[in-house]
Amino acid sequence: MRYILNTATDPYFNLAAEEWLLRNTDSDVFMLWRNAPAVIVGKNQNTAAEIDREFVEQRGVAVVRRLTGGGAVFHDLGNVNFTFLSLGVRDLAIDFARFTAPIVAALNAMGVPCAFDGRNDLVIDGLKFSGNAQHVEKDRVLHHGTLLFSAHMADLAAALKVNPEKYRDKAVKSVAKRVTNISAHLPGPMAVETFVTRLMDEVSGGLAGAALGLGEAERAGIGELKTAKYATWDWNWGHSPDYGFCRATRTPGGLVEVRLDVSDGVIRDARIYGDFFGVSDVSTLARRLVGCRHEKTAVMGALADCEVGACIRGVDAQTFVDCLF
């Protein structure tokens, strides 16, 4: 077993690191890592339907799709993530209990009474502090989980809050549960950095040593994967399942209702309704949207030379674009 303390906090890099190591490591791995504020969505989820887009854009929160299924989670530096990579596995059935057992044992050794619960959670007194997911590839298994240590709960709730009436699809939706921070259940105060060190020591049985980290060649390979995949719109947003979007907005020109059909993150059909007035037919706007990414910058570009106010009196391009998100 190789023990890695990944000190990078770039969410795009860290998600890429898991996939790169899964494909390239020649030994089993246990890795601890933390992310700067980010929403991490499951592989099969509709990104737009899982987040409060306005909140994450205003706060500069990264949005990254991971390799595994399950629901969306919020990461910040008060959240510790762990990854197990197991090679040469014969029984490829999903087994959360096997990989979470060392974490449960480590936390109990620190005086935190916790247990595995339900489908893929770790809990303290019934309150969730860890969600887990797995990805199987050939005879290799990637298992990772979150550990809420001192996460900012208000940001967690705000980032994952979205209006369910906007999106209609069959993608996996996250299920809200009551959560808690590990730090609130420790016998005494502990910094998150100290917790990481203690956790690594407990899981490794004191064998991890002090020289932990990714090598230069590994970081280069991970960086290439980050650029090609994990930092791209196509993976994080375009990979979403098909969905329908509907939103009614009260604007200076009247009520504007927009209905979109979106596939691979691209608007395939658009309809605009409302009690507004205009000189030009509103279908002009709808046609401009078809073939455009369902993303603000792309939509603004598609409307660059279009006189929105002629179609919807009293509404400029920015106001109209806001109706689409």
Secondary structure, 3 states (H helix, E strand, C coil): CEEEEECCCCHHHHHHHHHHHHHHCCCCEEEEECCCCEEEECCCCCHHHCCCHHHHHHHCCEEEECCCCCCCEEECCCEEEEEEEECCCCCCCCCHHHHHHHHHHHHHHCCCCCEEECCCEEEECCEEEEEEEEEEECCEEEEEEEEECCCCHHHHHHHCCCCCCCEECCCCCCCCCCECCHHHHCCCCCCHHHHHHHHHHHHHCCCCCCCCCCCHHHHHHHHHHHHHHHCCHHHHHHCCCCEEEEEEEEECCEEEEEEEEEECCEEEEEEEEECCCCCCCCHHHHHHHCCCECCHHHHHHHCCCCCHHHHCCCCCHHHHHHCCC
